[in-house]
Amino acid sequence: MASAALIVKDDGSYEATPELKMKLQLAPGSRLELVEQEGTEFRFRAPAAMKEIHGWRDLEGILADFPADPNRDLEQERLVELKRDSR
């Protein structure tokens, strides 16, 4: 992989070449994550692009890998309520 220069300014901001900005899709306010350091060599990556959220429907699927099952939780809650009410 070819290397590219990234200049860090005194205020902590950075300046990249236009080619690097285009390749990494850097825009004002973009952050870079440090991936690896070997001696004086640093490897960064641009975080995955974030989708804009315009409403609650844009949140659909964001917890797809989350182990929670709302239906199971509601069934368990209902069983607890039925037990409590039958006393």
C-alpha positions as a LaTeX table, in Angstrom:
\begin{tabular}{lrrr}
\hline
Residue & $x$ (\AA) & $y$ (\AA) & $z$ (\AA) \\
\hline
Met1 & 0.00 & 0.00 & 0.00 \\
Ala2 & 1.35 & 3.40 & $-0.90$ \\
Ser3 & 1.88 & 5.89 & 1.89 \\
Ala4 & 0.48 & 9.41 & 1.93 \\
Ala5 & 1.43 & 12.43 & 3.97 \\
Leu6 & $-0.82$ & 13.78 & 6.65 \\
Ile7 & 0.30 & 17.00 & 8.34 \\
Val8 & $-0.77$ & 17.56 & 11.95 \\
Lys9 & $-1.06$ & 21.23 & 12.88 \\
Asp10 & $-0.33$ & 22.83 & 16.27 \\
Asp11 & $-4.04$ & 22.99 & 17.15 \\
Gly12 & $-4.42$ & 19.22 & 16.63 \\
Ser13 & $-6.14$ & 19.45 & 13.29 \\
Tyr14 & $-4.66$ & 17.76 & 10.24 \\
Glu15 & $-4.15$ & 18.63 & 6.62 \\
Ala16 & $-4.22$ & 15.97 & 3.93 \\
Thr17 & $-3.50$ & 16.04 & 0.22 \\
Pro18 & $-6.54$ & 16.36 & $-2.06$ \\
Glu19 & $-5.95$ & 12.80 & $-3.31$ \\
Leu20 & $-5.97$ & 11.43 & 0.24 \\
Lys21 & $-9.08$ & 13.43 & 1.12 \\
Met22 & $-10.89$ & 12.02 & $-1.88$ \\
Lys23 & $-9.69$ & 8.43 & $-1.30$ \\
Leu24 & $-10.72$ & 8.41 & 2.38 \\
Gln25 & $-13.76$ & 10.62 & 1.77 \\
Leu26 & $-12.59$ & 13.10 & 4.40 \\
Ala27 & $-14.75$ & 16.14 & 5.00 \\
Pro28 & $-14.44$ & 18.95 & 7.52 \\
Gly29 & $-14.96$ & 17.40 & 10.96 \\
Ser30 & $-13.87$ & 13.90 & 9.90 \\
Arg31 & $-12.04$ & 11.84 & 12.50 \\
Leu32 & $-9.33$ & 9.25 & 11.98 \\
Glu33 & $-8.89$ & 6.17 & 14.18 \\
Leu34 & $-5.42$ & 4.92 & 15.07 \\
Val35 & $-5.22$ & 1.29 & 13.98 \\
Glu36 & $-1.59$ & 0.35 & 14.50 \\
Gln37 & 1.78 & 1.83 & 15.41 \\
Glu38 & 5.16 & 0.34 & 14.50 \\
Gly39 & 8.09 & 2.53 & 15.50 \\
Thr40 & 7.55 & 5.88 & 13.79 \\
Glu41 & 4.92 & 4.50 & 11.42 \\
Phe42 & 1.26 & 5.06 & 12.26 \\
Arg43 & $-1.69$ & 3.50 & 10.48 \\
Phe44 & $-5.03$ & 5.25 & 10.58 \\
Arg45 & $-8.44$ & 4.49 & 9.15 \\
Ala46 & $-11.46$ & 6.63 & 8.53 \\
Pro47 & $-14.48$ & 5.37 & 10.49 \\
Ala48 & $-17.37$ & 3.89 & 8.53 \\
Ala49 & $-19.69$ & 6.46 & 7.04 \\
Met50 & $-22.65$ & 7.30 & 9.24 \\
Lys51 & $-26.12$ & 7.43 & 7.78 \\
Glu52 & $-28.12$ & 10.56 & 8.53 \\
Ile53 & $-31.13$ & 9.96 & 10.75 \\
His54 & $-34.23$ & 11.86 & 9.68 \\
Gly55 & $-36.83$ & 9.93 & 11.64 \\
Trp56 & $-37.44$ & 6.83 & 13.71 \\
Arg57 & $-37.80$ & 4.63 & 10.61 \\
Asp58 & $-34.12$ & 5.28 & 9.79 \\
Leu59 & $-33.23$ & 3.36 & 12.98 \\
Glu60 & $-34.73$ & 0.11 & 11.64 \\
Gly61 & $-32.23$ & $-2.74$ & 11.77 \\
Ile62 & $-29.55$ & $-1.03$ & 13.87 \\
Leu63 & $-29.97$ & $-3.61$ & 16.63 \\
Ala64 & $-30.16$ & $-6.62$ & 14.31 \\
Asp65 & $-27.19$ & $-8.29$ & 16.03 \\
Phe66 & $-28.42$ & $-7.43$ & 19.52 \\
Pro67 & $-29.46$ & $-10.56$ & 21.46 \\
Ala68 & $-32.64$ & $-8.99$ & 22.85 \\
Asp69 & $-35.95$ & $-10.43$ & 21.72 \\
Pro70 & $-38.78$ & $-8.01$ & 22.53 \\
Asn71 & $-41.47$ & $-10.64$ & 21.95 \\
Arg72 & $-39.82$ & $-13.08$ & 24.35 \\
Asp73 & $-39.36$ & $-10.32$ & 26.91 \\
Leu74 & $-43.05$ & $-9.35$ & 26.66 \\
Glu75 & $-44.12$ & $-12.99$ & 27.03 \\
Gln76 & $-41.97$ & $-13.39$ & 30.15 \\
Glu77 & $-43.31$ & $-10.15$ & 31.58 \\
Arg78 & $-46.87$ & $-11.32$ & 30.93 \\
Leu79 & $-46.22$ & $-14.67$ & 32.67 \\
Val80 & $-44.88$ & $-12.84$ & 35.74 \\
Glu81 & $-47.98$ & $-10.62$ & 35.76 \\
Leu82 & $-50.31$ & $-13.63$ & 35.48 \\
Lys83 & $-48.52$ & $-15.39$ & 38.36 \\
Arg84 & $-48.71$ & $-12.26$ & 40.49 \\
Asp85 & $-52.41$ & $-11.72$ & 39.73 \\
Ser86 & $-53.33$ & $-15.35$ & 40.44 \\
Arg87 & $-52.13$ & $-15.15$ & 44.09 \\
\hline
\end{tabular}
